[in-house]
C-alpha cells in the first residue's frame, strides 16, 4: 500500500506492486528504487523514439506521410 501511495498508482496496480516488493526481498526502499529506475528507462526510451506513452501511439513524424 505504501508503494501505491508513494507513486500515486491506482489500486489496480496492487498485484504488480506485490510482485516488485516480493522480488525486492520485501524491502520498500529497494522496490521504490526499482520502480524509479523502470520509470527512467521508459521515459528515456519514449523520448528517444518520439513516443507518447499516454495514448500508446507514436507521435507523427515530419517524414511520415499523412492521408
Secondary structure, DSSP 8 states (H G I E B T S, - for coil): -HHHHHHT--GGGHHHHHHHHHHTTT-HHHHHHHHHHHHHHHHHHHHHTTEETTTTEE---TTS---
